[in-house]
C-alpha cells in the first residue's frame, strides 16, 4: 500500500471512530437543560433525569448567568453530585463522557465526584451541595 493511501485510510478511520463515539454518547440519554435560579440555588426538576423507562446517569444544567454549566450525576433517587464543568488547570470547559469529565485542552480527567484522575490538573473540581425537596433539586451556588 502506498504511504499516501495508508495515511488517508488511517485518517478516515480516526474520523469515523470519533464520529461514532459522539453518536454513541448522544444515544446514552444525556440531556442539557436550562435551570432556574432562586435565591442562591440553581433549581432543576428531578424529572429531568427521566428518559423513556429509565433514568439518565447525568444532566448538564445551564443558565444564562453562569459562565460554565454544571454536570449533575444521579447515583440513586436521593444521592446526586453537582460539578462545575470548568477545568481547574487553565479554565477550559469540560466534556462529559459517561462517568467522567475530560478537559479537551490538556487531557485532565475527573470522576463523577469531581476527583482528579489524570493531570495536568492537580485540583479537584468545584462541587456544589445538592438538596432534594418536592421533586426539585436545589444546587447551592454559594
The first five atom37 places (N, CA, C, CB, O) and aatype in JSON, in Angstrom:
{
  "aatype": [20, 20, 20, 20, 20, 20, 20, 20, 20, 20, 20, 20, 20, 20, 20, 20, 20, 20, 20, 20, 20, 20, 20, 20, 20, 20, 20, 20, 20, 20, 20, 20, 20, 20, 20, 20, 20, 20, 20, 20, 20, 20, 20, 20, 20, 20, 20, 20, 20, 20, 20, 20, 20, 20, 20, 20, 20, 20, 20, 20, 20, 20, 20, 20, 20, 20, 20, 20, 20, 20, 20, 20, 20, 20, 20, 20, 20, 20, 20, 20, 20, 20, 20, 20, 20, 20, 20, 20, 20, 20, 20, 20, 20, 20, 20, 20, 20, 20, 20, 20, 20, 20, 20, 20, 20, 20, 20, 20, 20, 20, 20, 20, 20, 20, 20, 20, 20, 20, 20, 20, 20, 20, 20, 20, 20, 20, 20, 20, 20, 20, 20, 20, 20, 20, 20, 20, 20, 20, 20, 20, 20, 20],
  "atom_mask": [
    [1, 1, 1, 1, 1],
    [1, 1, 1, 1, 1],
    [1, 1, 1, 1, 1],
    [1, 1, 1, 1, 1],
    [1, 1, 1, 1, 1],
    [1, 1, 1, 1, 1],
    [1, 1, 1, 1, 1],
    [1, 1, 1, 1, 1],
    [1, 1, 1, 1, 1],
    [1, 1, 1, 1, 1],
    [1, 1, 1, 1, 1],
    [1, 1, 1, 1, 1],
    [1, 1, 1, 1, 1],
    [1, 1, 1, 1, 1],
    [1, 1, 1, 1, 1],
    [1, 1, 1, 1, 1],
    [1, 1, 1, 1, 1],
    [1, 1, 1, 1, 1],
    [1, 1, 1, 1, 1],
    [1, 1, 1, 1, 1],
    [1, 1, 1, 1, 1],
    [1, 1, 1, 1, 1],
    [1, 1, 1, 1, 1],
    [1, 1, 1, 1, 1],
    [1, 1, 1, 1, 1],
    [1, 1, 1, 1, 1],
    [1, 1, 1, 1, 1],
    [1, 1, 1, 1, 1],
    [1, 1, 1, 1, 1],
    [1, 1, 1, 1, 1],
    [1, 1, 1, 1, 1],
    [1, 1, 1, 1, 1],
    [1, 1, 1, 1, 1],
    [1, 1, 1, 1, 1],
    [1, 1, 1, 1, 1],
    [1, 1, 1, 1, 1],
    [1, 1, 1, 1, 1],
    [1, 1, 1, 1, 1],
    [1, 1, 1, 1, 1],
    [1, 1, 1, 1, 1],
    [1, 1, 1, 1, 1],
    [1, 1, 1, 1, 1],
    [1, 1, 1, 1, 1],
    [1, 1, 1, 1, 1],
    [1, 1, 1, 1, 1],
    [1, 1, 1, 1, 1],
    [1, 1, 1, 1, 1],
    [1, 1, 1, 1, 1],
    [1, 1, 1, 1, 1],
    [1, 1, 1, 1, 1],
    [1, 1, 1, 1, 1],
    [1, 1, 1, 1, 1],
    [1, 1, 1, 1, 1],
    [1, 1, 1, 1, 1],
    [1, 1, 1, 1, 1],
    [1, 1, 1, 1, 1],
    [1, 1, 1, 1, 1],
    [1, 1, 1, 1, 1],
    [1, 1, 1, 1, 1],
    [1, 1, 1, 1, 1],
    [1, 1, 1, 1, 1],
    [1, 1, 1, 1, 1],
    [1, 1, 1, 1, 1],
    [1, 1, 1, 1, 1],
    [1, 1, 1, 1, 1],
    [1, 1, 1, 1, 1],
    [1, 1, 1, 1, 1],
    [1, 1, 1, 1, 1],
    [1, 1, 1, 1, 1],
    [1, 1, 1, 1, 1],
    [1, 1, 1, 1, 1],
    [1, 1, 1, 1, 1],
    [1, 1, 1, 1, 1],
    [1, 1, 1, 1, 1],
    [1, 1, 1, 1, 1],
    [1, 1, 1, 1, 1],
    [1, 1, 1, 1, 1],
    [1, 1, 1, 1, 1],
    [1, 1, 1, 1, 1],
    [1, 1, 1, 1, 1],
    [1, 1, 1, 1, 1],
    [1, 1, 1, 1, 1],
    [1, 1, 1, 1, 1],
    [1, 1, 1, 1, 1],
    [1, 1, 1, 1, 1],
    [1, 1, 1, 1, 1],
    [1, 1, 1, 1, 1],
    [1, 1, 1, 1, 1],
    [1, 1, 1, 1, 1],
    [1, 1, 1, 1, 1],
    [1, 1, 1, 1, 1],
    [1, 1, 1, 1, 1],
    [1, 1, 1, 1, 1],
    [1, 1, 1, 1, 1],
    [1, 1, 1, 1, 1],
    [1, 1, 1, 1, 1],
    [1, 1, 1, 1, 1],
    [1, 1, 1, 1, 1],
    [1, 1, 1, 1, 1],
    [1, 1, 1, 1, 1],
    [1, 1, 1, 1, 1],
    [1, 1, 1, 1, 1],
    [1, 1, 1, 1, 1],
    [1, 1, 1, 1, 1],
    [1, 1, 1, 1, 1],
    [1, 1, 1, 1, 1],
    [1, 1, 1, 1, 1],
    [1, 1, 1, 1, 1],
    [1, 1, 1, 1, 1],
    [1, 1, 1, 1, 1],
    [1, 1, 1, 1, 1],
    [1, 1, 1, 1, 1],
    [1, 1, 1, 1, 1],
    [1, 1, 1, 1, 1],
    [1, 1, 1, 1, 1],
    [1, 1, 1, 1, 1],
    [1, 1, 1, 1, 1],
    [1, 1, 1, 1, 1],
    [1, 1, 1, 1, 1],
    [1, 1, 1, 1, 1],
    [1, 1, 1, 1, 1],
    [1, 1, 1, 1, 1],
    [1, 1, 1, 1, 1],
    [1, 1, 1, 1, 1],
    [1, 1, 1, 1, 1],
    [1, 1, 1, 1, 1],
    [1, 1, 1, 1, 1],
    [1, 1, 1, 1, 1],
    [1, 1, 1, 1, 1],
    [1, 1, 1, 1, 1],
    [1, 1, 1, 1, 1],
    [1, 1, 1, 1, 1],
    [1, 1, 1, 1, 1],
    [1, 1, 1, 1, 1],
    [1, 1, 1, 1, 1],
    [1, 1, 1, 1, 1],
    [1, 1, 1, 1, 1],
    [1, 1, 1, 1, 1],
    [1, 1, 1, 1, 1],
    [1, 1, 1, 1, 1],
    [1, 1, 1, 1, 1],
    [1, 1, 1, 1, 1]
  ],
  "atom_positions": [
    [[0.85, -1.17, 0.0], [0.0, 0.0, 0.0], [0.89, 1.24, 0.0], [-0.97, 0.0, 1.22], [1.88, 1.3, 0.73]],
    [[0.54, 2.2, -0.81], [1.3, 3.45, -0.84], [1.14, 4.2, 0.47], [0.85, 4.32, -2.01], [0.1, 4.12, 1.12]],
    [[2.17, 4.92, 0.84], [2.17, 5.68, 2.09], [1.02, 6.69, 2.12], [3.52, 6.4, 2.28], [0.33, 6.83, 3.13]],
    [[0.82, 7.4, 1.02], [-0.24, 8.41, 0.95], [-1.62, 7.79, 1.14], [-0.18, 9.15, -0.4], [-2.46, 8.33, 1.87]],
    [[-1.85, 6.65, 0.49], [-3.13, 5.96, 0.62], [-3.31, 5.43, 2.05], [-3.21, 4.79, -0.4], [-4.41, 5.49, 2.6]],
    [[-2.23, 4.92, 2.63], [-2.28, 4.42, 4.0], [-2.66, 5.54, 4.97], [-0.92, 3.8, 4.4], [-3.53, 5.37, 5.82]],
    [[-2.0, 6.7, 4.84], [-2.29, 7.83, 5.72], [-3.73, 8.32, 5.54], [-1.31, 8.98, 5.45], [-4.4, 8.67, 6.51]],
    [[-4.18, 8.33, 4.31], [-5.55, 8.75, 4.03], [-6.54, 7.78, 4.67], [-5.79, 8.83, 2.51], [-7.53, 8.21, 5.26]],
    [[-6.29, 6.49, 4.56], [-7.16, 5.47, 5.16], [-7.18, 5.59, 6.67], [-6.69, 4.06, 4.76], [-8.24, 5.49, 7.3]],
    [[-6.01, 5.81, 7.25], [-5.94, 5.97, 8.71], [-6.7, 7.2, 9.15], [-4.47, 6.06, 9.17], [-7.39, 7.18, 10.17]],
    [[-6.59, 8.27, 8.41], [-7.32, 9.5, 8.73], [-8.81, 9.28, 8.71], [-6.95, 10.61, 7.76], [-9.52, 9.75, 9.61]],
    [[-9.31, 8.58, 7.69], [-10.74, 8.29, 7.62], [-11.18, 7.38, 8.77], [-11.08, 7.64, 6.28], [-12.26, 7.56, 9.32]],
    [[-10.34, 6.43, 9.13], [-10.67, 5.53, 10.23], [-10.77, 6.31, 11.55], [-9.63, 4.4, 10.35], [-11.68, 6.08, 12.34]],
    [[-9.82, 7.21, 11.78], [-9.86, 8.03, 13.0], [-11.08, 8.93, 13.03], [-8.58, 8.88, 13.12], [-11.74, 9.05, 14.06]],
    [[-11.39, 9.55, 11.91], [-12.57, 10.42, 11.82], [-13.84, 9.62, 12.08], [-12.64, 11.09, 10.44], [-14.72, 10.07, 12.81]],
    [[-13.92, 8.43, 11.48], [-15.1, 7.58, 11.69], [-15.24, 7.15, 13.14], [-15.02, 6.35, 10.8], [-16.34, 7.13, 13.68]],
    [[-14.12, 6.8, 13.78], [-14.16, 6.39, 15.19], [-14.61, 7.54, 16.08], [-12.78, 5.89, 15.64], [-15.4, 7.33, 17.0]],
    [[-14.12, 8.76, 15.8], [-14.55, 9.89, 16.64], [-16.02, 10.22, 16.42], [-13.69, 11.11, 16.36], [-16.72, 10.56, 17.37]],
    [[-16.48, 10.12, 15.2], [-17.9, 10.39, 14.94], [-18.78, 9.33, 15.61], [-18.17, 10.43, 13.42], [-19.85, 9.65, 16.13]],
    [[-18.33, 8.07, 15.59], [-19.08, 7.01, 16.23], [-19.17, 7.24, 17.73], [-18.44, 5.65, 15.94], [-20.22, 7.04, 18.32]],
    [[-18.07, 7.67, 18.36], [-18.09, 7.91, 19.81], [-19.04, 9.06, 20.15], [-16.67, 8.22, 20.33], [-19.75, 8.99, 21.15]],
    [[-19.07, 10.1, 19.32], [-20.01, 11.21, 19.54], [-21.44, 10.7, 19.4], [-19.74, 12.37, 18.55], [-22.3, 11.05, 20.21]],
    [[-21.7, 9.9, 18.39], [-23.04, 9.35, 18.18], [-23.46, 8.48, 19.35], [-23.09, 8.54, 16.88], [-24.58, 8.62, 19.85]],
    [[-22.58, 7.59, 19.8], [-22.92, 6.7, 20.91], [-23.14, 7.49, 22.19], [-21.83, 5.66, 21.12], [-24.03, 7.15, 22.98]],
    [[-22.35, 8.53, 22.42], [-22.52, 9.36, 23.61], [-23.87, 10.05, 23.57], [-21.39, 10.4, 23.72], [-24.53, 10.18, 24.61]],
    [[-24.31, 10.5, 22.39], [-25.6, 11.18, 22.29], [-26.75, 10.21, 22.5], [-25.74, 11.86, 20.94], [-27.84, 10.63, 22.89]],
    [[-26.53, 8.93, 22.26], [-27.59, 7.94, 22.47], [-27.68, 7.49, 23.92], [-27.35, 6.73, 21.6], [-28.63, 6.8, 24.29]],
    [[-26.73, 7.87, 24.74], [-26.69, 7.39, 26.13], [-27.76, 8.03, 27.0], [-25.33, 7.64, 26.73], [-27.95, 7.6, 28.14]],
    [[-28.46, 9.02, 26.51], [-29.53, 9.6, 27.29], [-29.12, 10.82, 28.09], [-30.08, 8.58, 28.2], [-29.82, 11.21, 29.02]],
    [[-28.01, 11.43, 27.75], [-27.63, 12.66, 28.44], [-28.55, 13.78, 27.96], [-26.13, 13.01, 28.2], [-29.13, 13.71, 26.87]],
    [[-28.65, 14.81, 28.77], [-29.53, 15.9, 28.38], [-29.04, 17.2, 28.98], [-30.98, 15.63, 28.82], [-28.67, 17.27, 30.15]],
    [[-29.04, 18.23, 28.16], [-28.69, 19.57, 28.64], [-29.99, 20.31, 28.87], [-27.76, 20.33, 27.63], [-30.85, 20.35, 27.99]],
    [[-30.12, 20.91, 30.05], [-31.35, 21.63, 30.38], [-31.0, 23.0, 30.95], [-32.21, 20.83, 31.38], [-29.89, 23.24, 31.42]],
    [[-31.97, 23.87, 30.9], [-31.84, 25.22, 31.47], [-32.43, 25.18, 32.88], [-32.57, 26.3, 30.58], [-33.59, 24.83, 33.07]],
    [[-31.61, 25.55, 33.87], [-32.08, 25.61, 35.24], [-32.68, 26.97, 35.56], [-30.94, 25.29, 36.21], [-32.59, 27.9, 34.76]],
    [[-33.27, 27.07, 36.73], [-33.84, 28.31, 37.23], [-33.08, 28.72, 38.48], [-35.37, 28.17, 37.52], [-32.81, 27.89, 39.34]],
    [[-32.74, 29.99, 38.58], [-32.06, 30.47, 39.77], [-33.09, 31.06, 40.72], [-30.95, 31.51, 39.42], [-33.84, 31.98, 40.37]],
    [[-33.11, 30.51, 41.95], [-33.99, 31.01, 43.01], [-33.1, 31.3, 44.22], [-35.15, 29.98, 43.36], [-32.49, 30.39, 44.78]],
    [[-33.04, 32.56, 44.61], [-32.14, 32.99, 45.68], [-30.71, 32.59, 45.3], [-32.55, 32.35, 47.05], [-30.2, 33.06, 44.28]],
    [[-30.07, 31.75, 46.08], [-28.69, 31.34, 45.79], [-28.63, 29.9, 45.28], [-27.81, 31.49, 47.02], [-27.58, 29.27, 45.35]],
    [[-29.76, 29.38, 44.78], [-29.82, 28.0, 44.31], [-30.16, 27.93, 42.82], [-30.85, 27.21, 45.11], [-30.92, 28.74, 42.3]],
    [[-29.57, 26.95, 42.17], [-29.94, 26.59, 40.81], [-30.92, 25.43, 40.96], [-28.68, 26.21, 39.92], [-30.58, 24.42, 41.57]],
    [[-32.12, 25.56, 40.4], [-33.18, 24.57, 40.62], [-33.51, 23.86, 39.31], [-34.44, 25.25, 41.2], [-33.69, 24.48, 38.27]],
    [[-33.58, 22.52, 39.41], [-34.0, 21.69, 38.28], [-34.94, 20.61, 38.79], [-32.76, 21.06, 37.56], [-34.87, 20.19, 39.94]],
    [[-35.81, 20.17, 37.93], [-36.75, 19.12, 38.29], [-36.07, 17.76, 38.25], [-37.97, 19.14, 37.35], [-35.23, 17.5, 37.38]],
    [[-36.43, 16.91, 39.18], [-35.91, 15.53, 39.19], [-36.33, 14.81, 37.93], [-36.4, 14.77, 40.45], [-35.64, 13.9, 37.47]],
    [[-37.46, 15.19, 37.35], [-37.94, 14.54, 36.13], [-36.99, 14.76, 34.95], [-39.32, 15.06, 35.77], [-37.11, 14.09, 33.93]],
    [[-36.04, 15.69, 35.08], [-35.03, 15.89, 34.02], [-34.17, 14.66, 33.84], [-34.15, 17.1, 34.36], [-33.55, 14.48, 32.79]],
    [[-34.12, 13.8, 34.85], [-33.34, 12.57, 34.77], [-34.12, 11.43, 34.13], [-32.88, 12.16, 36.14], [-33.53, 10.4, 33.79]],
    [[-35.43, 11.59, 33.95], [-36.25, 10.53, 33.34], [-35.96, 10.47, 31.85], [-37.76, 10.77, 33.6], [-35.9, 11.5, 31.17]],
    [[-35.8, 9.26, 31.36], [-35.55, 9.06, 29.93], [-36.2, 7.74, 29.53], [-34.0, 9.05, 29.6], [-35.75, 6.67, 29.94]],
    [[-37.25, 7.82, 28.74], [-38.04, 6.64, 28.38], [-38.48, 5.95, 29.67], [-37.22, 5.67, 27.46], [-39.16, 6.56, 30.49]],
    [[-38.1, 4.7, 29.87], [-38.5, 3.97, 31.08], [-37.34, 3.8, 32.05], [-39.06, 2.62, 30.71], [-37.37, 2.9, 32.9]],
    [[-36.32, 4.65, 31.93], [-35.16, 4.54, 32.83], [-34.73, 5.94, 33.25], [-33.98, 3.78, 32.14], [-35.44, 6.92, 33.05]],
    [[-33.55, 6.01, 33.84], [-33.02, 7.28, 34.3], [-31.69, 7.58, 33.62], [-32.84, 7.28, 35.82], [-30.9, 6.68, 33.36]],
    [[-31.47, 8.85, 33.33], [-30.18, 9.3, 32.83], [-29.17, 9.23, 33.97], [-30.27, 10.74, 32.23], [-29.54, 9.4, 35.13]],
    [[-27.91, 8.99, 33.64], [-26.86, 8.99, 34.65], [-26.53, 10.42, 35.08], [-25.6, 8.29, 34.13], [-26.15, 10.67, 36.22]],
    [[-26.68, 11.35, 34.14], [-26.34, 12.74, 34.42], [-27.13, 13.68, 33.53], [-24.84, 12.97, 34.25], [-27.66, 13.29, 32.49]],
    [[-27.19, 14.93, 33.96], [-27.72, 16.01, 33.13], [-26.72, 17.16, 33.21], [-29.16, 16.46, 33.6], [-25.95, 17.27, 34.16]],
    [[-26.75, 18.0, 32.22], [-25.92, 19.2, 32.2], [-26.85, 20.39, 32.31], [-25.03, 19.27, 30.89], [-27.75, 20.59, 31.49]],
    [[-26.63, 21.18, 33.36], [-27.52, 22.3, 33.66], [-26.84, 23.62, 33.3], [-27.94, 22.28, 35.15], [-25.71, 23.88, 33.71]],
    [[-27.54, 24.43, 32.54], [-27.02, 25.74, 32.15], [-27.95, 26.83, 32.66], [-26.87, 25.83, 30.6], [-29.1, 26.58, 33.03]],
    [[-27.44, 28.03, 32.67], [-28.24, 29.22, 32.95], [-27.49, 30.4, 32.36], [-28.5, 29.41, 34.51], [-26.26, 30.43, 32.4]],
    [[-28.2, 31.36, 31.83], [-27.57, 32.5, 31.14], [-26.63, 33.29, 32.05], [-28.62, 33.42, 30.59], [-25.72, 33.95, 31.56]],
    [[-26.83, 33.25, 33.36], [-25.98, 33.99, 34.28], [-24.71, 33.23, 34.68], [-26.77, 34.34, 35.52], [-23.84, 33.78, 35.35]],
    [[-24.62, 31.97, 34.26], [-23.45, 31.16, 34.62], [-22.51, 31.05, 33.42], [-23.88, 29.75, 35.1], [-22.95, 30.79, 32.3]],
    [[-21.23, 31.25, 33.66], [-20.25, 31.15, 32.59], [-20.03, 29.69, 32.17], [-18.93, 31.78, 33.02], [-19.82, 29.41, 30.99]],
    [[-20.07, 28.77, 33.14], [-19.85, 27.35, 32.86], [-21.06, 26.55, 33.32], [-18.57, 26.84, 33.56], [-21.69, 26.9, 34.32]],
    [[-21.4, 25.47, 32.6], [-22.5, 24.62, 33.04], [-22.11, 23.79, 34.26], [-22.95, 23.7, 31.89], [-20.94, 23.72, 34.65]],
    [[-23.11, 23.16, 34.85], [-22.91, 22.25, 35.98], [-23.41, 20.88, 35.56], [-23.65, 22.76, 37.28], [-24.52, 20.73, 35.06]],
    [[-22.56, 19.87, 35.77], [-22.95, 18.49, 35.49], [-23.48, 17.89, 36.79], [-21.74, 17.65, 34.91], [-22.8, 17.91, 37.82]],
    [[-24.69, 17.34, 36.73], [-25.29, 16.72, 37.91], [-25.42, 15.22, 37.63], [-26.7, 17.36, 38.24], [-26.13, 14.8, 36.72]],
    [[-24.73, 14.43, 38.44], [-24.81, 12.97, 38.36], [-25.85, 12.46, 39.34], [-23.43, 12.33, 38.64], [-25.98, 12.97, 40.46]],
    [[-26.59, 11.46, 38.91], [-27.59, 10.81, 39.77], [-27.05, 9.42, 40.12], [-29.01, 10.71, 39.06], [-26.79, 8.61, 39.22]],
    [[-26.87, 9.15, 41.41], [-26.39, 7.85, 41.86], [-27.55, 6.95, 42.3], [-25.39, 8.03, 43.02], [-27.52, 5.74, 42.07]],
    [[-28.56, 7.54, 42.91], [-29.81, 6.87, 43.23], [-30.86, 7.96, 43.44], [-29.67, 5.93, 44.5], [-30.58, 9.13, 43.22]],
    [[-32.04, 7.59, 43.87], [-33.12, 8.58, 43.95], [-32.87, 9.7, 44.95], [-34.39, 7.89, 44.3], [-33.56, 10.72, 44.91]],
    [[-31.9, 9.53, 45.85], [-31.64, 10.57, 46.85], [-30.21, 11.11, 46.83], [-31.92, 10.02, 48.21], [-29.89, 12.03, 47.59]],
    [[-29.36, 10.58, 45.99], [-27.95, 10.96, 46.01], [-27.51, 11.52, 44.65], [-27.07, 9.76, 46.4], [-27.64, 10.86, 43.62]],
    [[-26.99, 12.75, 44.69], [-26.57, 13.44, 43.48], [-25.24, 14.14, 43.75], [-27.65, 14.47, 43.03], [-24.91, 14.45, 44.9]],
    [[-24.47, 14.38, 42.68], [-23.29, 15.24, 42.81], [-23.38, 16.3, 41.72], [-21.94, 14.42, 42.7], [-23.77, 16.01, 40.59]],
    [[-23.02, 17.53, 42.07], [-23.07, 18.65, 41.12], [-21.65, 19.2, 40.97], [-24.06, 19.77, 41.61], [-21.02, 19.59, 41.95]],
    [[-21.16, 19.23, 39.73], [-19.77, 19.59, 39.45], [-19.71, 20.73, 38.44], [-19.0, 18.39, 38.93], [-20.36, 20.69, 37.4]],
    [[-18.92, 21.74, 38.74], [-18.7, 22.82, 37.79], [-17.85, 22.28, 36.65], [-18.01, 24.06, 38.47], [-16.79, 21.69, 36.88]],
    [[-18.3, 22.49, 35.43], [-17.61, 21.95, 34.26], [-16.5, 22.89, 33.78], [-18.61, 21.69, 33.12], [-16.42, 23.23, 32.6]],
    [[-15.66, 23.3, 34.7], [-14.52, 24.17, 34.41], [-13.27, 23.48, 34.92], [-14.69, 25.59, 35.06], [-13.17, 23.15, 36.1]],
    [[-12.3, 23.27, 34.03], [-11.05, 22.62, 34.42], [-10.25, 23.57, 35.31], [-10.22, 22.21, 33.17], [-10.01, 24.72, 34.94]],
    [[-9.82, 23.1, 36.49], [-9.04, 23.96, 37.38], [-7.62, 24.22, 36.88], [-8.98, 23.34, 38.75], [-6.92, 25.08, 37.43]],
    [[-7.18, 23.5, 35.85], [-5.83, 23.7, 35.33], [-5.7, 25.04, 34.62], [-5.46, 22.56, 34.38], [-4.88, 25.87, 35.0]],
    [[-6.51, 25.25, 33.57], [-6.44, 26.52, 32.84], [-7.8, 27.06, 32.44], [-5.59, 26.35, 31.61], [-7.89, 27.97, 31.62]],
    [[-8.86, 26.51, 33.02], [-10.18, 27.09, 32.84], [-10.97, 26.69, 31.63], [-10.04, 28.5, 32.82], [-11.97, 27.34, 31.32]],
    [[-10.58, 25.64, 30.92], [-11.34, 25.2, 29.75], [-12.64, 24.51, 30.2], [-10.5, 24.24, 28.87], [-12.69, 23.93, 31.29]],
    [[-13.67, 24.57, 29.37], [-14.91, 23.88, 29.68], [-14.73, 22.39, 29.45], [-16.07, 24.42, 28.82], [-14.21, 21.96, 28.42]],
    [[-15.16, 21.6, 30.42], [-15.01, 20.15, 30.36], [-16.08, 19.51, 29.49], [-15.06, 19.55, 31.76], [-17.12, 20.11, 29.22]],
    [[-15.8, 18.29, 29.06], [-16.75, 17.49, 28.3], [-17.07, 16.25, 29.12], [-16.18, 17.1, 26.9], [-16.2, 15.73, 29.83]],
    [[-18.31, 15.78, 29.04], [-18.73, 14.62, 29.8], [-18.69, 13.39, 28.91], [-20.15, 14.82, 30.38], [-19.18, 13.4, 27.78]],
    [[-18.08, 12.32, 29.44], [-18.03, 11.03, 28.76], [-18.45, 9.97, 29.76], [-16.59, 10.74, 28.19], [-17.61, 9.34, 30.4]],
    [[-19.76, 9.77, 29.9], [-20.27, 8.77, 30.83], [-19.97, 9.14, 32.27], [-19.67, 7.41, 30.52], [-20.5, 10.12, 32.79]],
    [[-19.13, 8.34, 32.92], [-18.84, 8.52, 34.34], [-17.65, 9.45, 34.59], [-18.56, 7.19, 34.98], [-17.2, 9.58, 35.73]],
    [[-17.15, 10.11, 33.55], [-16.01, 11.01, 33.76], [-16.16, 12.28, 32.95], [-14.71, 10.31, 33.4], [-16.9, 12.35, 31.97]],
    [[-15.42, 13.29, 33.4], [-15.34, 14.56, 32.69], [-13.91, 14.74, 32.24], [-15.82, 15.76, 33.59], [-12.98, 14.42, 32.98]],
    [[-13.72, 15.24, 31.03], [-12.38, 15.41, 30.48], [-12.2, 16.81, 29.94], [-12.12, 14.38, 29.39], [-13.14, 17.44, 29.44]],
    [[-10.97, 17.29, 30.05], [-10.61, 18.6, 29.52], [-10.09, 18.43, 28.1], [-9.56, 19.3, 30.42], [-9.12, 17.7, 27.88]],
    [[-10.72, 19.09, 27.13], [-10.26, 18.97, 25.75], [-8.93, 19.68, 25.51], [-11.3, 19.52, 24.81], [-8.26, 19.4, 24.51]],
    [[-8.54, 20.6, 26.39], [-7.32, 21.37, 26.17], [-6.05, 20.59, 26.47], [-7.36, 22.62, 27.02], [-5.12, 20.57, 25.67]],
    [[-6.01, 19.93, 27.64], [-4.76, 19.26, 28.04], [-4.95, 17.85, 28.56], [-4.07, 20.07, 29.08], [-3.98, 17.22, 28.99]],
    [[-6.17, 17.32, 28.53], [-6.39, 15.92, 28.86], [-6.65, 15.59, 30.32], [-5.26, 15.17, 28.44], [-6.72, 14.42, 30.67]],
    [[-6.81, 16.59, 31.18], [-7.13, 16.28, 32.57], [-8.46, 15.52, 32.61], [-7.21, 17.57, 33.43], [-9.36, 15.78, 31.81]],
    [[-8.57, 14.59, 33.56], [-9.79, 13.8, 33.69], [-10.23, 13.76, 35.15], [-9.58, 12.36, 33.15], [-9.4, 13.77, 36.06]],
    [[-11.54, 13.72, 35.35], [-12.14, 13.74, 36.68], [-13.25, 12.7, 36.73], [-12.69, 15.16, 37.03], [-13.92, 12.46, 35.73]],
    [[-13.45, 12.08, 37.9], [-14.53, 11.11, 38.02], [-15.85, 11.83, 38.3], [-14.21, 10.09, 39.13], [-15.9, 13.05, 38.37]],
    [[-16.92, 11.05, 38.47], [-18.25, 11.64, 38.65], [-18.48, 12.28, 40.02], [-19.29, 10.58, 38.43], [-19.58, 12.74, 40.32]],
    [[-17.43, 12.29, 40.86], [-17.47, 13.02, 42.13], [-16.55, 14.25, 42.06], [-17.04, 12.1, 43.3], [-16.41, 14.97, 43.04]],
    [[-15.93, 14.48, 40.89], [-15.08, 15.64, 40.69], [-13.63, 15.46, 41.1], [-15.64, 16.77, 41.43], [-12.87, 16.43, 41.13]],
    [[-13.23, 14.24, 41.41], [-11.86, 13.97, 41.87], [-10.94, 13.75, 40.68], [-11.83, 12.74, 42.8], [-11.26, 13.01, 39.75]],
    [[-9.78, 14.41, 40.71], [-8.8, 14.3, 39.63], [-8.39, 12.85, 39.44], [-7.55, 15.18, 39.92], [-8.03, 12.16, 40.4]],
    [[-8.44, 12.38, 38.2], [-8.0, 11.03, 37.85], [-6.73, 11.07, 37.0], [-9.1, 10.29, 37.12], [-5.94, 10.13, 36.99]],
    [[-6.55, 12.2, 36.29], [-5.42, 12.33, 35.38], [-5.12, 13.81, 35.22], [-5.71, 11.66, 34.0], [-6.03, 14.61, 35.0]],
    [[-3.83, 14.19, 35.32], [-3.41, 15.58, 35.21], [-3.29, 16.02, 33.78], [-2.1, 15.78, 35.9], [-3.55, 15.25, 32.85]],
    [[-2.9, 17.26, 33.59], [-2.08, 18.1, 34.46], [-2.81, 18.79, 35.61], [-1.42, 19.11, 33.65], [-2.15, 19.35, 36.49]],
    [[-4.13, 18.79, 35.63], [-4.84, 19.41, 36.76], [-4.44, 18.7, 38.05], [-6.39, 19.36, 36.55], [-4.32, 17.48, 38.08]],
    [[-4.23, 19.46, 39.1], [-3.88, 18.87, 40.39], [-4.88, 19.25, 41.47], [-2.48, 19.29, 40.8], [-4.63, 19.04, 42.66]],
    [[-6.02, 19.81, 41.06], [-7.07, 20.23, 41.98], [-8.38, 19.58, 41.54], [-7.2, 21.78, 42.03], [-8.68, 19.53, 40.35]],
    [[-9.16, 19.11, 42.5], [-10.47, 18.54, 42.18], [-11.41, 19.62, 41.67], [-11.08, 17.86, 43.42], [-11.15, 20.81, 41.84]],
    [[-12.49, 19.2, 41.02], [-13.48, 20.14, 40.52], [-14.25, 20.78, 41.66], [-14.44, 19.44, 39.56], [-14.37, 20.21, 42.74]],
    [[-14.76, 21.97, 41.4], [-15.63, 22.62, 42.37], [-16.94, 21.84, 42.42], [-15.88, 24.13, 42.02], [-17.54, 21.55, 41.38]],
    [[-17.37, 21.52, 43.61], [-18.63, 20.81, 43.8], [-19.63, 21.73, 44.51], [-18.42, 19.5, 44.6], [-19.24, 22.71, 45.15]],
    [[-20.89, 21.4, 44.37], [-21.96, 22.18, 44.98], [-22.85, 21.25, 45.79], [-22.78, 22.93, 43.9], [-23.16, 20.14, 45.34]],
    [[-23.28, 21.68, 46.98], [-24.25, 20.88, 47.75], [-25.56, 20.77, 46.98], [-24.49, 21.5, 49.16], [-26.02, 21.74, 46.37]],
    [[-26.16, 19.59, 47.03], [-27.43, 19.35, 46.36], [-28.45, 18.87, 47.39], [-27.27, 18.3, 45.2], [-28.17, 17.96, 48.17]],
    [[-29.62, 19.49, 47.39], [-30.7, 19.02, 48.27], [-31.93, 18.74, 47.42], [-31.02, 20.07, 49.39], [-32.11, 19.31, 46.35]],
    [[-32.75, 17.85, 47.91], [-33.95, 17.41, 47.2], [-35.18, 17.81, 48.01], [-33.93, 15.88, 46.95], [-35.32, 17.45, 49.18]],
    [[-36.1, 18.56, 47.36], [-37.33, 18.98, 48.0], [-38.46, 18.97, 46.98], [-37.18, 20.39, 48.64], [-38.37, 19.64, 45.94]],
    [[-39.5, 18.22, 47.26], [-40.69, 18.19, 46.39], [-40.34, 17.96, 44.92], [-41.46, 19.5, 46.52], [-40.78, 18.72, 44.06]],
    [[-39.57, 16.94, 44.64], [-39.18, 16.58, 43.27], [-38.39, 17.67, 42.55], [-40.41, 16.25, 42.46], [-38.35, 17.72, 41.32]],
    [[-37.75, 18.53, 43.33], [-36.88, 19.57, 42.77], [-35.48, 19.4, 43.38], [-37.45, 21.01, 43.04], [-35.35, 19.16, 44.58]],
    [[-34.46, 19.53, 42.55], [-33.09, 19.55, 43.04], [-32.67, 21.0, 43.23], [-32.12, 18.8, 42.07], [-32.84, 21.83, 42.34]],
    [[-32.14, 21.29, 44.39], [-31.63, 22.62, 44.69], [-30.11, 22.52, 44.77], [-32.24, 23.19, 46.02], [-29.57, 21.88, 45.68]],
    [[-29.43, 23.15, 43.84], [-27.98, 23.15, 43.78], [-27.52, 24.48, 44.36], [-27.44, 22.93, 42.32], [-27.72, 25.53, 43.75]],
    [[-26.9, 24.43, 45.53], [-26.49, 25.67, 46.2], [-25.29, 26.26, 45.5], [-26.16, 25.41, 47.68], [-24.25, 25.61, 45.39]],
    [[-25.42, 27.49, 45.02], [-24.34, 28.16, 44.3], [-23.47, 29.02, 45.22], [-24.92, 29.03, 43.19], [-22.58, 29.72, 44.74]],
    [[-23.71, 28.96, 46.5], [-22.91, 29.75, 47.47], [-21.48, 29.3, 47.49], [-23.5, 29.65, 48.88], [-20.67, 29.85, 48.23]]
  ]
}
